[in-house]
Amino acid sequence: MRAETILPGWALFFSDWELREETPLDEALIADVVEGLKREFAGRDLSADPVVQAVRKLFRQAGTDPTRYRPSFEALARRMLKGEPFPRIHPAVDFANCLSLTWHVPCCVADRDKVVPPVRMRVGSPGETVESLRGPFPLEGKPLLEDSHGIYSTPITDSRRASVGPGVKNASFVAYFPEEGFDAARAEATMMELIIRAPQVSLAGKGTDTLS
């Protein structure tokens, strides 16, 4: 999956997945990812991380305050650092969250059968909203991805229309990296290291793709 256009400063990392099982993700995998996050941020704040700073800068450039509308990585990481339980949603979503905690960037997974190209990245317009899993979400000044049917992902929240749930077999994954310092080969290698421990998920087609 590729986006036709992209906002300056972003690098999108795409991967098509096949969902082979709906069994829960391995507890040991999740524990390792969460403990790794805690070690990384022991004695320092999330805001000191250069990747977090770069994503926040891109939010501001788009026109939104990242302390009011937090990038999804930050929202999840704050909960993990407080000792809250890892949110179990769906194996594919849980695996995407593990990648997010590892890379320090927002990640989205959508039902690939409901994402209809062309896909493009842009900034939300005044008055635009998307029906998220928590209700209507305002999009003005926020980076987003849309397909031919409308918005399906943002680095803050995802749409209800393309959400992954029981019975979904094909998923479209995207990670919202800042272009500065992005290493596609390293990102792919990290994903492959983790996917070996997640039999629920396998790569489909050509595997990964990037756009920056």
C-alpha positions in Angstrom: 0.0 0.0 0.0 1.4 3.4 -0.9 0.1 6.9 -0.4 -0.2 9.2 -3.5 0.9 12.3 -1.6 2.6 12.9 1.7 3.0 15.9 4.0 6.5 17.3 4.3 8.6 15.7 7.0 6.8 12.4 7.2 7.9 8.9 6.2 5.2 6.2 6.0 6.1 2.6 6.6 3.5 0.2 5.1 3.1 -3.5 5.5 0.3 -5.9 4.4 -0.5 -8.6 6.9 -2.4 -11.8 6.8 -4.1 -12.6 10.1 -3.8 -16.3 10.6 -5.1 -16.7 14.2 -7.3 -14.8 16.6 -5.6 -16.2 19.7 -4.1 -13.6 22.1 -0.6 -12.3 21.5 2.1 -14.0 23.6 2.3 -12.5 27.1 6.1 -12.8 27.0 6.3 -10.7 23.8 4.2 -7.9 25.3 6.1 -8.0 28.6 9.4 -7.7 26.8 8.3 -4.7 24.8 6.8 -3.0 27.8 9.9 -3.6 29.9 12.1 -2.4 27.1 10.1 0.8 27.0 10.4 1.3 30.8 14.2 0.8 30.6 14.5 3.3 27.8 12.6 6.0 29.8 13.9 5.2 33.2 14.7 8.6 34.7 13.7 10.6 31.7 10.5 12.0 30.3 8.9 11.0 27.0 9.2 14.5 25.7 13.0 14.2 25.8 13.0 11.5 23.2 14.2 12.8 19.8 11.6 10.8 17.9 8.8 12.0 20.1 10.1 15.6 19.6 10.1 15.1 15.8 6.6 13.8 15.7 5.4 16.6 17.9 7.0 19.1 15.6 5.2 17.6 12.6 1.9 17.8 14.5 2.5 21.5 15.1 3.4 22.1 11.5 0.1 20.5 10.5 -1.8 22.8 12.9 -2.5 20.8 16.0 -1.3 20.8 19.5 0.4 17.5 20.4 -0.1 18.1 24.1 -3.9 18.3 23.6 -4.2 15.7 20.9 -1.4 13.3 21.7 0.2 11.0 19.1 -1.0 7.5 19.7 2.4 6.3 20.8 2.6 8.9 23.5 -0.9 8.1 24.8 -0.1 4.4 25.0 3.4 4.8 26.3 2.2 7.1 29.2 -0.2 4.4 30.3 2.5 1.7 30.2 5.0 3.8 32.1 2.4 4.4 34.8 2.1 0.6 35.2 -1.3 0.3 33.6 -2.1 -3.0 31.8 -1.4 -3.4 28.1 -4.7 -2.9 26.3 -5.8 -6.1 24.7 -7.9 -5.2 21.6 -7.2 -7.7 18.7 -4.0 -9.7 17.9 -3.2 -7.4 14.9 -3.9 -4.2 16.9 -1.9 -5.5 19.8 1.0 -6.4 17.6 0.8 -2.9 16.0 0.9 -1.4 19.5 4.1 -3.5 20.3 5.7 -2.0 17.2 4.6 1.5 18.2 6.2 1.1 21.7 9.4 -0.2 20.1 9.7 2.5 17.4 8.2 5.4 19.5 5.9 6.4 16.6 2.1 6.2 16.0 1.0 3.0 14.2 -2.3 2.0 12.6 -3.7 -1.3 11.5 -6.8 -1.4 9.3 -9.0 -3.9 7.5 -7.3 -4.1 4.2 -10.5 -5.2 2.4 -12.0 -1.9 3.5 -9.2 0.3 2.4 -9.7 1.2 -1.3 -6.9 3.0 -3.2 -5.9 5.6 -4.0 -4.6 6.5 -0.6 -3.2 9.9 0.3 -1.9 11.8 3.3 -3.1 15.3 4.0 -4.2 17.7 6.7 -7.7 17.8 7.9 -9.9 20.7 6.9 -12.1 22.9 9.1 -15.3 21.1 10.1 -14.1 17.7 9.0 -14.7 14.7 11.4 -14.2 11.0 11.3 -16.2 8.4 13.3 -13.5 6.9 15.5 -13.9 4.0 17.9 -14.8 6.6 20.6 -17.2 8.6 18.5 -16.8 11.7 16.2 -13.3 13.0 16.1 -12.4 16.5 14.8 -9.8 16.5 12.0 -9.0 20.1 11.5 -5.2 20.6 11.5 -4.5 16.9 12.0 -2.4 14.6 9.7 -4.6 11.9 8.2 -4.8 9.1 5.6 -7.8 8.7 3.3 -8.8 6.3 0.7 -11.5 6.6 -2.0 -14.2 6.2 0.6 -12.8 8.8 3.1 -10.6 9.1 6.1 -9.5 5.8 7.6 -6.5 6.6 9.8 -4.7 9.3 11.8 -1.6 9.2 14.0 -4.0 9.9 16.9 -6.9 7.5 16.4 -8.4 5.2 13.8 -11.7 5.1 12.0 -14.6 2.8 12.9 -15.2 2.1 9.2 -11.9 0.3 8.6 -11.2 -1.1 12.1 -9.9 -4.6 12.6 -12.2 -7.0 14.4 -13.2 -10.6 14.6 -13.1 -12.5 11.3 -10.8 -10.0 9.5 -8.2 -11.9 7.5 -6.3 -9.1 5.8 -4.8 -6.1 7.4 -3.0 -2.9 6.2 -0.4 -1.6 8.6 1.2 1.8 8.6 3.7 3.5 10.9 4.0 7.3 10.9 7.7 7.9 11.2 9.3 11.4 11.1 11.4 11.5 7.9 14.4 12.8 9.9 16.6 9.9 10.9 14.2 7.3 9.4 15.9 4.0 8.4 13.5 1.8 6.4 15.8 -1.3 6.5 16.2 -1.0 10.3 12.4 -0.7 10.7 11.8 -3.7 8.6 14.4 -5.7 10.5 12.9 -4.8 13.8 9.4 -5.8 12.6 10.7 -9.1 11.4 12.4 -9.8 14.7 9.0 -9.3 16.5 6.8 -11.0 13.9 8.6 -14.3 14.5 7.1 -14.2 18.0 3.6 -13.5 16.7 2.2 -16.5 14.8 -1.1 -14.6 14.5 0.4 -12.3 11.9 2.4 -12.9 8.7 3.5 -10.7 5.9 1.4 -10.8 2.7 2.5 -10.0 -0.8 5.7 -8.1 -1.2 6.0 -7.3 2.5 6.8 -3.7 3.3 6.9 -0.4 1.5 7.8 3.1 2.4 7.1 6.6 1.2 8.9 9.8 2.3 
